């Protein structure tokens, strides 16, 4: 029906009601989004335990601060591992079920908290409490880690990559590598160089496979094993320190080996393509 004065169509009241009912549906949280929020919560709690269990006891000189620091450091890293589990499953659930239009933004913001802020803050506090560390230099290293994750997440949102591959070290894997370097208690210079190298890998163009299928199962198994090693260290189990250092060393080895395998595969693919091109040119 047309209004003769305005020549504008009347909007049926039923359509207006339907539009109002449809808008909230697109903003409702899906199961995948709930897992993503669990990721962000774990990252925030990791910062909390790093502050209350490591930094504050160190600044106030509370007795038995070493034991408290060990428990709190283990709890903080376990929470980062839990965040990685949430990050792994929210993608799987989103592919199987659905994700809201906010899913991608929620995932980036949660990853920034859990795998950017939390490990960077862990490095910053390490620079304040370690005997041989330099606070300002450690703060610079923490900033580099944070900015590397920010750049990596921003590039991930803008660049379209081939299916099944990441460009640069994934931020969860990078965060776990950074905290493993700190927990190894290497000399300060070696620790800082390793942290900077990890930050570089996160913003590099080295390809990493996405955790799907067997690789996802392997990653989940490694996370559970890492939690067990951290718990053994936290409760001062026999050889707990050795087990923790072994796990951290394996994390560093994987962070170094995966790029080598990726580079070797790229070289082999390049050689195969050249051979096929030469074979196609032969009469």
C-alpha positions as CSV (number, residue, x, y, z in Angstrom):
1,X,0.0,0.0,0.0
2,X,1.4,3.4,-1.0
3,X,1.1,6.6,1.0
4,X,-0.2,9.2,-1.6
5,X,1.7,12.1,0.1
6,X,5.1,10.5,0.6
7,X,4.9,7.9,-2.2
8,X,6.8,5.6,0.2
9,X,5.8,2.0,0.8
10,X,4.4,1.1,4.2
11,X,6.6,-1.4,6.0
12,X,4.5,-4.2,7.3
13,X,4.6,-4.5,11.0
14,X,5.2,-8.2,10.8
15,X,8.4,-7.7,8.7
16,X,9.7,-5.2,11.3
17,X,9.1,-7.6,14.1
18,X,10.8,-10.4,12.1
19,X,13.9,-8.2,11.5
20,X,14.1,-7.4,15.2
21,X,14.0,-11.1,16.0
22,X,16.6,-12.0,13.4
23,X,19.3,-9.5,14.4
24,X,20.0,-11.1,17.8
25,X,20.3,-14.5,16.3
26,X,23.4,-13.5,14.4
27,X,25.0,-12.3,17.6
28,X,24.3,-15.3,19.8
29,X,27.4,-17.2,20.9
30,X,27.8,-20.6,19.4
31,X,29.5,-23.6,21.1
32,X,32.7,-22.7,19.2
33,X,32.5,-19.1,20.5
34,X,32.1,-20.4,24.1
35,X,35.3,-22.4,23.7
36,X,37.0,-19.3,22.3
37,X,36.0,-17.4,25.4
38,X,37.4,-20.2,27.5
39,X,40.7,-19.6,25.7
40,X,40.7,-15.9,26.7
41,X,39.8,-16.7,30.3
42,X,42.7,-19.1,30.6
43,X,45.1,-16.4,29.2
44,X,43.9,-13.8,31.7
45,X,44.2,-16.3,34.6
46,X,47.8,-17.1,33.5
47,X,48.6,-13.4,33.9
48,X,46.9,-13.4,37.3
49,X,48.9,-16.3,38.6
50,X,52.1,-14.9,37.2
51,X,51.5,-11.7,39.1
52,X,50.2,-13.0,42.4
53,X,52.4,-16.1,42.7
54,X,55.7,-14.9,41.2
55,X,56.0,-11.1,40.9
56,X,54.3,-10.0,44.1
57,X,56.1,-12.5,46.4
58,X,59.4,-11.4,44.8
59,X,58.7,-7.7,45.4
60,X,57.5,-8.2,49.0
61,X,60.1,-10.8,50.0
62,X,57.6,-13.3,51.3
63,X,59.2,-16.4,52.9
64,X,59.1,-19.6,50.8
65,X,58.6,-17.5,47.7
66,X,60.6,-20.0,45.7
67,X,58.1,-22.8,46.3
68,X,55.2,-20.4,45.6
69,X,56.9,-19.2,42.4
70,X,57.3,-22.8,41.2
71,X,53.6,-23.7,41.8
72,X,52.4,-20.4,40.3
73,X,54.7,-20.6,37.2
74,X,53.5,-24.2,36.6
75,X,49.9,-23.1,37.0
76,X,50.3,-20.2,34.6
77,X,51.9,-22.3,31.9
78,X,49.2,-25.0,32.4
79,X,46.6,-22.4,31.8
80,X,48.3,-21.4,28.6
81,X,48.2,-25.0,27.6
82,X,44.5,-25.2,28.4
83,X,44.1,-22.1,26.2
84,X,45.8,-24.0,23.4
85,X,43.4,-26.9,23.9
86,X,40.4,-24.5,23.7
87,X,42.0,-22.9,20.6
88,X,42.4,-26.4,19.0
89,X,38.8,-27.5,19.7
90,X,37.0,-24.2,18.8
91,X,38.2,-24.5,15.2
92,X,37.2,-28.2,15.1
93,X,33.8,-27.5,16.5
94,X,33.3,-24.5,14.2
95,X,34.0,-26.7,11.2
96,X,31.7,-29.4,12.4
97,X,28.8,-27.3,13.6
98,X,28.9,-23.5,13.1
99,X,30.3,-20.3,14.4
100,X,28.7,-16.9,14.8
101,X,29.7,-13.9,12.7
102,X,31.8,-12.9,15.7
103,X,33.8,-16.1,15.7
104,X,36.9,-14.9,13.8
105,X,37.2,-11.7,15.7
106,X,36.7,-13.5,19.0
107,X,39.4,-16.0,18.1
108,X,41.9,-13.3,17.2
109,X,41.2,-11.3,20.4
110,X,41.4,-14.4,22.6
111,X,44.7,-15.5,20.9
112,X,46.1,-12.1,21.6
113,X,45.4,-12.5,25.3
114,X,46.5,-16.1,25.8
115,X,49.4,-16.3,23.3
116,X,50.5,-12.7,23.1
117,X,50.0,-10.9,26.4
118,X,50.4,-13.9,28.7
119,X,53.8,-15.2,27.4
120,X,55.1,-11.6,26.9
121,X,54.2,-10.9,30.5
122,X,55.8,-14.1,31.6
123,X,59.0,-13.0,29.9
124,X,58.7,-9.5,31.6
125,X,58.3,-11.0,35.0
126,X,61.2,-13.4,34.4
127,X,63.4,-10.3,33.7
128,X,62.4,-8.9,37.1
129,X,62.9,-12.0,39.2
130,X,65.8,-13.9,37.6
131,X,69.2,-13.3,39.2
132,X,71.2,-12.9,36.0
133,X,68.4,-11.1,34.0
134,X,68.3,-7.5,32.9
135,X,64.9,-6.0,33.5
136,X,64.9,-3.4,30.7
137,X,66.3,-5.8,28.1
138,X,63.8,-8.5,29.1
139,X,61.0,-5.9,28.8
140,X,62.2,-5.2,25.2
141,X,62.1,-9.0,24.5
142,X,58.6,-9.1,25.9
143,X,57.5,-6.3,23.7
144,X,58.9,-8.1,20.7
145,X,57.0,-11.2,21.5
146,X,53.7,-9.2,21.9
147,X,54.2,-7.3,18.7
148,X,55.1,-10.5,16.8
149,X,51.8,-12.1,17.9
150,X,49.9,-8.9,17.0
151,X,51.4,-8.8,13.5
152,X,50.9,-12.5,13.0
153,X,47.2,-12.4,13.9
154,X,46.7,-9.3,11.7
155,X,48.4,-10.9,8.8
156,X,46.3,-14.1,9.3
157,X,43.2,-12.1,9.0
158,X,44.3,-10.4,5.8
159,X,46.2,-13.0,3.8
160,X,44.6,-16.0,2.1
161,X,46.8,-19.0,2.3
162,X,46.6,-22.4,0.8
163,X,44.4,-24.9,2.7
164,X,46.0,-26.8,5.5
165,X,49.0,-24.5,6.1
166,X,49.9,-21.6,8.3
167,X,52.4,-18.9,7.3
168,X,54.7,-18.4,10.2
169,X,54.8,-20.3,13.5
170,X,51.3,-20.5,15.0
171,X,50.8,-18.2,18.0
172,X,49.9,-21.1,20.4
173,X,53.0,-23.0,19.5
174,X,55.1,-19.8,19.7
175,X,53.8,-19.0,23.1
176,X,54.6,-22.4,24.5
177,X,58.1,-22.2,22.9
178,X,58.7,-18.8,24.6
179,X,57.7,-20.1,28.1
180,X,59.7,-23.3,27.5
181,X,62.8,-21.1,26.9
182,X,62.2,-19.3,30.1
183,X,61.6,-22.4,32.2
184,X,64.9,-24.0,30.8
185,X,66.8,-21.3,32.9
186,X,69.5,-20.8,30.3
187,X,71.9,-17.9,30.6
188,X,70.1,-14.6,30.1
189,X,71.7,-13.8,26.7
190,X,70.9,-17.3,25.3
191,X,67.4,-17.0,26.7
192,X,66.8,-13.6,25.0
193,X,68.3,-14.7,21.7
194,X,66.0,-17.8,21.7
195,X,63.0,-15.7,22.5
196,X,63.8,-13.2,19.7
197,X,64.3,-16.2,17.3
198,X,60.9,-17.5,18.2
199,X,59.3,-14.1,17.7
200,X,60.9,-14.0,14.2
201,X,59.5,-17.4,13.3
202,X,56.0,-16.2,14.2
203,X,56.2,-13.4,11.6
204,X,58.2,-15.3,9.1
205,X,57.0,-16.9,5.9
206,X,57.9,-20.4,7.0
207,X,54.9,-22.7,6.5
208,X,53.5,-24.8,9.3
209,X,50.9,-27.5,8.9
210,X,47.5,-26.9,10.5
211,X,46.7,-29.3,13.4
212,X,44.1,-31.6,11.7
213,X,43.5,-35.3,11.9
214,X,46.5,-37.2,13.3
215,X,48.5,-34.0,13.8
216,X,45.7,-32.6,16.0
217,X,45.7,-35.8,18.1
218,X,49.5,-35.6,18.4
219,X,49.3,-32.0,19.4
220,X,46.7,-32.7,22.1
221,X,48.8,-35.6,23.4
222,X,51.8,-33.4,23.6
223,X,49.8,-30.8,25.5
224,X,48.6,-33.4,28.0
225,X,52.1,-34.7,28.5
226,X,53.4,-31.2,29.1
227,X,50.8,-30.6,31.7
228,X,51.9,-33.8,33.5
229,X,55.5,-32.7,33.4
230,X,54.6,-29.3,34.8
231,X,52.5,-30.9,37.6
232,X,55.5,-33.2,38.5
233,X,57.8,-30.1,38.7
234,X,55.3,-28.1,40.7
235,X,54.8,-30.8,43.3
236,X,58.5,-31.4,43.5
237,X,58.2,-35.0,42.3
238,X,61.4,-37.1,42.0
239,X,63.3,-35.9,38.9
240,X,60.6,-33.4,38.4
241,X,63.1,-30.7,37.4
242,X,64.8,-33.0,34.9
243,X,61.5,-34.1,33.4
244,X,60.5,-30.4,33.0
245,X,63.8,-29.5,31.3
246,X,63.5,-32.5,29.0
247,X,60.0,-31.4,27.9
248,X,61.1,-27.8,27.4
249,X,64.1,-29.0,25.4
250,X,61.8,-31.1,23.2
251,X,59.6,-28.1,22.6
252,X,62.6,-26.1,21.4
253,X,63.7,-29.0,19.2
254,X,60.3,-29.2,17.6
255,X,60.2,-25.4,17.0
256,X,63.5,-25.7,15.2
257,X,62.9,-29.0,13.3
258,X,59.5,-28.1,11.8
259,X,60.8,-25.2,9.8
260,X,63.6,-27.4,8.5
261,X,61.1,-30.0,7.3
262,X,58.9,-27.3,5.8
263,X,61.9,-25.8,4.0
264,X,63.1,-29.2,2.8
265,X,59.6,-30.0,1.5
266,X,59.4,-26.7,-0.4
267,X,62.8,-27.3,-2.0
268,X,61.7,-30.8,-3.0
269,X,58.5,-29.5,-4.5
270,X,60.5,-26.8,-6.4
271,X,62.8,-29.5,-7.8
272,X,59.9,-31.7,-8.8
273,X,58.2,-28.8,-10.6
274,X,61.4,-28.0,-12.5
275,X,61.7,-31.7,-13.6
276,X,58.1,-31.8,-14.8
277,X,58.6,-28.5,-16.7
278,X,61.8,-29.9,-18.3
279,X,60.1,-33.1,-19.2
280,X,57.2,-31.3,-20.7
281,X,59.6,-29.3,-23.0
282,X,61.3,-32.4,-24.3
283,X,60.1,-33.5,-27.8
